[in-house]
Amino acid sequence: MKARCYLPLIINSGSFARVISVAKKAEELGYYGIGVGEHYSLPGNPNGRPDPFVALSAMALATAELRLGTMATSATIRHPVVLANLALSLQAVSGGRSFLCLGVGSGPDAEYESNGFRYVTSADRLDVFEETLAIVRGLSENRGGFSFRGRTYSLNGSTLNLTDEFPPIWVGERRSRRLLKIAGRYADALNIHCNSPSQAMEKLAIAQEAAAESGRQRDEITAVLKHFIVMESDKDTLADALDYRKEKDEGESIATFIDRMKKENPEAIIGTPDEVRAQYERYIDAGFREFSPILLPNSVGEIGARMEAFAKCMA
């Protein structure tokens, strides 16, 4: 592929044979990496998702080059020392091919409350997220022991179990200026939603300015751009994928409907393969080279044909 593409994947199957098959196919097609998200079940409704670090470890043993990481794991449901050791363990299992993408936690409040997670509201999670990221970064850089005292966590000489090089730390972001600044202070990469190259540049600039203010180099943080992708071979099939019959306005043509969907979903890339490639060329021309396309629907059981079509589109 002309660009480095990390494939976000929803694992909603207990079949690890299927998970490993998808990982092998992604590597064969030229994807640069795979990212696995994390959510916990709501009451009485098992979501079928295994722990992402376990799933990624299984993929690591079945692949040779694919980068493997969370995309994203909620940073506020585990103690940061446990989280850092999990990330370092995956780095060791994968032979140095992992990354750790952390999110504040995008699940509904009920997901946190029903499972007894301490930080229920989004505001609470963002406060704790900054401490968590500071600790993970501190542990990664102070291998002889790291001490920290915050409002939520206190460490006294905490030391990571393994001595492997720590994986790159990413921060997943969508619509939070504060999160961009936190990422600038502690992260290696931003995994950001954006609706244009200019918006991507603006978000990255905020993080880079925060990096500089904290004593880091501006170029120590880079961007991996995330878009929802709805791509089909022709307009009629594309309209079906967008649920034209249900969502269309009265008398609305397919062409007008598709244009409206594009305007109403600016963080998505919608179109035929040629149109999708043209949109990515805009970002590549602006200097971006790393992407995480969400090929809807992107579950293990449904992504096979889509990841082949997207790889061909981006070849």
C-alpha positions in Angstrom: 0.0 0.0 0.0 1.1 3.6 -0.7 0.1 4.5 2.9 0.5 2.8 6.2 -3.0 1.5 7.1 -3.9 0.1 10.5 -7.1 -1.9 10.4 -9.5 -1.4 13.3 -11.2 -4.6 14.1 -14.2 -5.6 16.3 -13.7 -9.1 17.6 -17.2 -10.3 18.6 -16.5 -14.0 18.2 -15.0 -16.5 20.5 -13.4 -18.3 17.5 -9.7 -17.4 17.7 -9.1 -19.4 14.5 -11.2 -16.8 12.7 -9.4 -14.0 14.4 -6.0 -15.4 13.4 -7.2 -16.0 9.8 -8.2 -12.3 9.5 -4.8 -11.2 10.9 -2.9 -13.4 8.5 -5.0 -12.1 5.6 -4.4 -8.5 6.6 -0.7 -9.1 6.7 -0.8 -10.7 3.2 -2.8 -7.8 1.8 -0.2 -5.3 3.0 -1.9 -3.7 6.0 0.6 -2.2 8.4 -1.2 -3.1 11.5 -4.4 -4.2 13.3 -6.1 -2.4 16.2 -8.6 -4.0 18.5 -11.1 -2.1 20.6 -12.5 -2.8 24.0 -16.0 -2.6 25.5 -17.7 -4.4 28.4 -21.1 -6.0 28.3 -24.3 -4.3 29.5 -26.5 -6.1 32.0 -27.8 -9.4 30.6 -26.3 -8.8 27.1 -22.9 -10.5 26.5 -21.1 -8.7 23.8 -18.9 -11.6 22.7 -15.7 -9.6 22.9 -12.5 -11.2 24.4 -9.9 -9.2 26.2 -8.0 -7.2 23.5 -4.6 -8.0 24.9 -5.3 -11.7 24.8 -6.7 -11.5 21.2 -3.7 -9.4 20.1 -1.2 -11.9 21.6 -2.9 -14.7 19.6 -2.5 -12.7 16.4 1.1 -11.9 17.3 2.1 -15.5 17.4 0.5 -16.1 14.0 2.0 -13.1 12.1 5.5 -11.9 11.4 5.3 -8.2 10.5 1.9 -6.8 11.4 1.8 -4.1 14.0 -0.7 -5.0 16.7 -2.3 -2.8 19.4 -5.4 -1.6 21.2 -7.5 0.8 19.3 -8.5 1.9 21.8 -8.5 0.5 25.3 -10.2 2.5 28.0 -7.4 3.9 30.1 -9.7 4.3 33.1 -10.8 0.8 33.8 -7.4 -0.6 34.8 -4.8 0.6 37.3 -2.1 2.3 35.1 0.6 0.0 36.4 -1.4 -3.0 35.4 -2.1 -1.4 32.0 1.5 -0.6 31.4 2.6 -4.1 32.2 0.0 -5.5 29.9 1.2 -3.3 27.1 4.8 -4.3 27.7 3.9 -8.0 27.8 2.2 -7.7 24.4 5.4 -5.9 23.1 7.5 -8.9 24.3 5.1 -11.5 22.8 5.0 -9.7 19.4 8.7 -9.2 19.2 8.5 -5.4 19.4 5.5 -5.0 17.0 2.9 -3.5 19.3 1.4 -0.1 20.1 -0.8 1.0 23.0 -3.7 3.2 21.9 -5.5 4.7 24.9 -8.9 6.2 25.0 -10.9 8.0 27.7 -13.7 5.5 27.3 -16.4 6.0 24.8 -18.9 3.5 26.3 -22.2 4.6 27.8 -22.2 5.5 31.4 -24.2 2.3 32.1 -21.3 0.2 30.8 -19.2 1.7 33.6 -21.8 1.8 36.3 -23.1 -1.8 35.8 -19.6 -3.3 35.9 -18.5 -1.3 39.0 -15.9 0.8 37.2 -15.0 3.7 39.4 -15.2 6.5 36.9 -18.7 6.7 35.5 -19.1 10.0 33.8 -17.1 11.3 30.8 -15.8 14.2 32.9 -14.5 11.9 35.6 -12.8 9.7 33.0 -11.0 12.7 31.4 -9.6 13.8 34.7 -8.3 10.3 35.5 -7.1 9.8 32.0 -4.4 12.5 32.3 -3.0 10.9 35.4 -3.0 7.5 33.8 -1.2 8.7 30.7 1.4 10.5 32.9 2.0 7.3 34.8 2.3 5.1 31.8 4.8 7.5 30.2 6.7 7.9 33.4 6.9 4.1 33.9 8.2 3.7 30.3 10.9 6.3 30.7 12.0 5.5 34.3 12.8 1.8 34.2 14.7 1.9 37.5 11.5 3.0 39.3 8.9 5.7 39.0 7.2 7.7 41.8 4.0 9.7 41.3 1.5 11.5 43.5 -1.8 12.6 42.0 -5.4 13.1 43.1 -6.2 9.5 42.1 -3.0 7.5 42.0 0.2 7.4 44.0 3.3 5.3 43.1 6.5 4.9 45.1 9.3 3.5 42.9 7.0 1.4 40.7 9.0 -0.7 38.3 7.8 -2.5 35.2 8.1 -6.3 35.2 9.9 -6.6 31.8 12.8 -4.8 30.4 11.7 -4.7 26.7 11.5 -1.4 24.9 8.1 0.2 25.7 5.7 0.3 22.7 4.6 3.6 21.2 1.8 5.3 23.1 -1.2 6.6 21.1 -4.2 8.6 22.2 -7.5 8.2 20.5 -9.3 11.5 20.1 -12.5 12.7 18.4 -13.8 16.1 19.7 -11.7 17.2 22.7 -9.2 20.0 22.7 -8.1 19.1 26.2 -7.4 15.6 25.1 -5.2 16.9 22.2 -3.2 18.8 24.7 -2.8 15.8 27.1 -1.7 13.8 24.1 0.9 16.4 23.2 2.4 16.2 26.7 2.7 12.4 26.9 1.9 10.5 23.6 3.8 9.4 20.6 0.8 9.5 18.2 -2.7 10.8 17.9 -5.4 8.6 16.4 -7.8 11.3 15.4 -11.1 11.6 13.6 -11.1 14.5 11.1 -13.2 15.8 8.2 -10.5 17.4 6.1 -6.7 17.7 5.8 -6.9 21.1 7.3 -8.7 19.9 10.4 -6.2 17.1 10.8 -3.4 19.7 10.7 -5.2 21.9 13.2 -5.6 19.1 15.7 -2.0 17.9 15.3 -0.8 21.5 15.7 -2.6 21.8 19.1 -0.9 18.6 20.3 2.5 19.7 19.0 2.2 23.0 20.7 1.4 21.3 23.9 4.4 19.0 23.4 6.7 22.0 22.9 5.3 23.7 26.0 6.1 20.6 28.1 9.7 20.5 26.9 9.3 17.9 24.1 10.1 18.3 20.5 7.1 19.1 18.3 7.8 16.2 16.0 7.8 13.7 18.8 4.0 13.4 18.2 2.6 12.3 14.9 -0.9 11.6 13.6 -2.7 8.5 12.5 -6.0 9.6 10.8 -9.2 7.7 11.5 -12.3 7.7 9.2 -15.4 5.6 8.9 -15.4 4.0 5.4 -18.4 3.1 3.4 -17.1 1.9 0.0 -19.0 0.0 -2.6 -18.4 -0.8 -6.3 -21.2 1.3 -7.7 -23.8 4.0 -6.7 -26.7 1.6 -6.3 -24.8 -0.7 -4.0 -23.5 2.2 -2.1 -27.0 3.6 -1.6 -28.1 0.2 -0.3 -25.2 0.2 2.2 -26.3 3.6 3.4 -29.9 2.3 3.9 -31.4 4.4 1.1 -34.8 2.9 1.2 -35.2 3.7 4.9 -33.3 6.9 5.2 -34.2 8.7 2.0 -36.4 11.8 2.0 -39.5 11.7 -0.1 -38.7 11.9 -3.8 -34.9 12.0 -3.1 -32.7 10.5 -5.8 -29.9 8.1 -5.1 -27.3 10.7 -6.1 -28.8 13.4 -3.9 -29.2 11.0 -1.0 -25.5 9.9 -1.2 -24.4 13.6 -1.3 -26.5 14.3 1.8 -25.0 11.4 3.6 -21.6 12.7 2.9 -22.5 16.1 4.2 -24.2 14.7 7.3 -21.2 12.4 8.1 -18.1 14.6 7.5 -15.8 12.3 9.4 -16.7 9.4 7.0 -15.3 8.7 3.6 -18.2 7.5 1.4 -18.0 6.5 -2.2 -16.8 4.1 -4.9 -13.2 2.9 -4.8 -12.1 5.7 -7.1 -13.8 8.3 -4.9 -12.4 6.9 -1.7 -8.9 6.8 -3.1 -9.2 10.4 -4.3 -10.2 11.4 -0.7 -7.1 9.7 0.7 -4.9 11.3 -1.9 -5.9 14.7 -0.4 -4.5 13.6 2.9 -1.4 12.0 1.4 -0.8 15.2 -0.6 -1.0 17.2 2.7 1.7 15.1 4.2 -0.2 12.4 6.1 0.9 8.8 5.6 -0.7 6.8 8.4 -4.4 5.9 8.6 -6.8 3.7 10.4 -9.8 3.1 8.1 -12.9 1.7 9.9 -14.3 -0.5 7.1 -18.0 -0.6 8.2 -19.1 -3.1 9.3 -15.7 -4.1 10.7 -16.4 -7.2 12.8 -14.2 -10.3 12.3 -17.0 -12.1 10.6 -17.8 -9.4 8.1 -14.6 -7.6 7.2 -13.0 -10.1 4.8 -14.2 -8.8 1.5 -14.1 -5.2 2.6 -10.4 -5.4 3.6 -9.5 -7.0 0.3 -11.4 -4.3 -1.6 -9.9 -1.5 0.4 -6.4 -2.9 0.0 -6.9 -3.0 -3.8 -8.2 0.6 -3.7 -5.1 1.8 -1.9 -2.5 -0.2 -3.8 
